[in-house]
Amino acid sequence: MLGKSTAAAILGLPLSVLLVGFIALLSNDQKSTTLPLLLLFFLAWVGAMIAAFLFKTGLRAWLWMGGASIVGYTALYFLKASGLMEVAG
């Protein structure tokens, strides 16, 4: 239970930032969708923390959530570096 709790507390935040960030970057009108997405961020964070408790063991929660964070942030970096996604000014 301690492994799941620490995975939820530590890895839930980066996963929810990643999810909200992808949605914000994919929107056509970033200026009008940023505030509603920031308000929905808390729900995404709670959902990510709840998802940690769906795994059978704490090690699986750490591995899956950590792996998803690494893969997601790597994909986000390469999408922004290649110019396929950009932040509106």
N, C-alpha and C positions, 0 to 999 in steps of 0.2 A: 504494500500500500504506500510505503514511503517513496518507492521508485516512481510510481504513477503520479503521486502528488508533486514531486519535484519536477518531473517531466511536464506536468500541466502548468506549473508556476513558471518555469524557466523557458520552455519551448512554446508555450501557448501564445505569448506575446509576439515573437517573430513570425509565427505562422499567420496570425491575424493581420499583422502589418503587411505581409506578403499578399494575402488574399485581397485586402482592401486596396493595396497599391496596384495590383494587376487590374482590378475592376476600374480604378480611377484612370489608369493609363489607357485602357481600352475604350473609354467613353469618348464620344464625339465632341461634347462640350464640357471640357474639364472645369471651366470656371463656375458653371452652375451645378455640377454634380459633386464637387469636392466637399462642401459642407454636409450634405446628406450622407455621404459615405463616411465622413468623420464621425457623424452621429451613430451610424450603424457599426462603427468599429468596436464598440463595447460588446455588442451582441456577438460579433465574430470572435472576440477574445473569449467570451464565456463558452461559446461553442467549441473552440479549440481546446479549452481546458476540460470540458466535458468529454471530448473525444479521447483524451488521454486515459480516461477510466474505462473505455471500451476494450482496451487491449487486455490480453490474458495476464501478462506479467509487466513489471516495471521496465525490464530490459527491452521488451518489444516496443513499449511506448517510447522509450528513449531512442531506439534505433529507427523506428518508422517516422517519428516526428522530427528527429534530427536529420534524417536522410531527406525528408520532404523539404525541410528548411534549406539544406545545402543545394539540392537540385533546383528549388524554386528561385533562390537568390542568384544562382549561377545562370539560370535561364533569363531572369530579369536583367542581369548585367549584360549578357550577350545581345539581348533584344534592344537594349538602350544603346549599346556600343555600336551595333550595326546600323542604327538609325531607323529601325522598323517601328520603334516606340519612342516617343519623345514627350517631355513635359511641356505643357503650354506655358507661355510666358505672360 
